């Protein structure tokens, strides 16, 4: 049986880009058209940025966040100042990427991190709108929409996180294998250092 080719950094970046494109397409074609109460929809792109940052770290989080935000700023029906989503997603990608080393795929940590990222992203977006004089960023509107936005994002987060973790699993296995390749087993270390049981 032939061994599968080892994943490369280029493959990791291509996978992240494809995941991001799929999220953008689903956001525009599906999520934005859902007739949900409050005229608010889940932000699949933000959830994808958070999940990719948790998997790949801060640098990827910043790059993916900026690219995703810029695309969301341009793709119709964009009706806000260009650069708002790029700034928000970039910040959220960096912050969530800092927690990537602590992430355990078998715990609730990724889902909690996505929920916190969704809350922070929604809040920062509302604050930037207020600073830029967006009339939709008034306190009355923000107080009504932010809780709904966070709720929808939290409900959608398990599906987005599961999909991203599923797609990127092979890269995590490759990273763990490369780390294990250079790890020296404890028994072998004791034998080499003369601290075996017979001494």
NORRA-V159864 format. One record per residue. N is the residue number from 1. OMEGA is omega in degrees with one decimal (NA if undefined). BURIAL is I if it has 9 or more other C-alpha atoms within 8 Angstrom, else O. Layout:
N OMEGA BURIAL
N OMEGA BURIAL
//
This chain:
1 -177.7 O
2 176.4 O
3 177.3 O
4 179.0 O
5 -178.3 O
6 -179.9 O
7 -179.3 I
8 175.4 O
9 178.7 O
10 177.5 O
11 178.2 O
12 -179.5 I
13 178.9 O
14 178.1 O
15 178.1 I
16 179.6 I
17 179.7 I
18 177.3 O
19 -179.2 I
20 178.6 I
21 178.2 O
22 179.2 O
23 179.0 I
24 179.9 I
25 179.4 I
26 179.0 I
27 -175.9 I
28 -171.9 I
29 -175.9 O
30 -172.1 I
31 -178.0 I
32 -177.8 O
33 179.1 O
34 -179.7 O
35 -177.3 O
36 178.4 O
37 178.5 O
38 -179.5 O
39 179.0 O
40 179.9 I
41 177.3 I
42 -179.3 I
43 -177.6 I
44 -179.1 I
45 177.7 I
46 179.2 I
47 178.5 I
48 177.6 I
49 -179.9 I
50 -178.3 I
51 179.1 I
52 177.5 I
53 178.3 I
54 -178.5 I
55 -168.2 I
56 178.5 I
57 -171.9 I
58 -177.1 I
59 176.7 I
60 178.6 I
61 179.4 I
62 -177.3 I
63 179.7 I
64 179.8 I
65 179.9 I
66 -178.9 I
67 179.7 I
68 -179.9 I
69 178.8 I
70 177.1 I
71 179.0 O
72 177.7 I
73 -173.1 I
74 -175.0 O
75 175.8 O
76 6.7 O
77 178.9 O
78 -177.3 O
79 -177.7 O
80 179.5 O
81 -179.9 O
82 178.7 O
83 -178.5 I
84 178.6 I
85 179.1 I
86 178.7 I
87 -177.0 I
88 -177.5 I
89 178.4 I
90 179.3 I
91 -178.3 I
92 178.1 I
93 179.1 I
94 -177.0 I
95 -179.7 I
96 178.0 I
97 178.1 I
98 -179.8 I
99 -174.8 I
100 -178.9 I
101 -178.2 O
102 -173.6 O
103 175.7 I
104 -176.4 O
105 -176.8 O
106 -180.0 O
107 179.8 O
108 -177.3 O
109 180.0 I
110 -177.4 I
111 176.2 I
112 179.3 O
113 178.0 I
114 178.8 I
115 178.1 I
116 177.8 O
117 178.2 I
118 177.9 I
119 -179.0 I
120 -179.5 I
121 179.6 I
122 -179.4 I
123 179.9 I
124 178.4 I
125 178.1 I
126 179.8 I
127 177.8 I
128 176.0 I
129 178.3 I
130 179.3 I
131 -179.4 O
132 177.5 O
133 177.3 O
134 -178.3 I
135 178.2 O
136 -179.4 O
137 176.7 I
138 -176.3 I
139 -178.7 O
140 -178.6 O
141 -179.1 I
142 -179.1 I
143 179.6 O
144 -170.9 O
145 -176.2 I
146 177.9 I
147 178.3 O
148 179.7 I
149 -180.0 I
150 179.8 I
151 -180.0 O
152 179.0 I
153 179.5 I
154 178.8 I
155 -178.2 O
156 -172.1 I
157 -179.7 I
158 -178.8 I
159 -179.2 O
160 -179.8 I
161 179.6 I
162 -178.2 O
163 -179.3 O
164 179.2 I
165 178.7 I
166 -177.5 O
167 -174.2 O
168 -175.3 I
169 -177.0 O
170 178.8 O
171 177.0 I
172 178.0 O
173 179.8 O
174 178.4 I
175 -179.6 O
176 179.7 O
177 179.8 O
178 176.8 O
179 -179.3 O
180 -178.5 O
181 -178.5 O
182 179.4 O
183 -179.8 O
184 -179.6 O
185 -176.4 O
186 -178.9 O
187 179.8 O
188 178.9 O
189 179.4 I
190 180.0 I
191 -178.3 I
192 -176.4 O
193 177.9 O
194 -179.1 O
195 179.6 I
196 -175.6 I
197 -178.5 O
198 -177.3 O
199 NA O
//
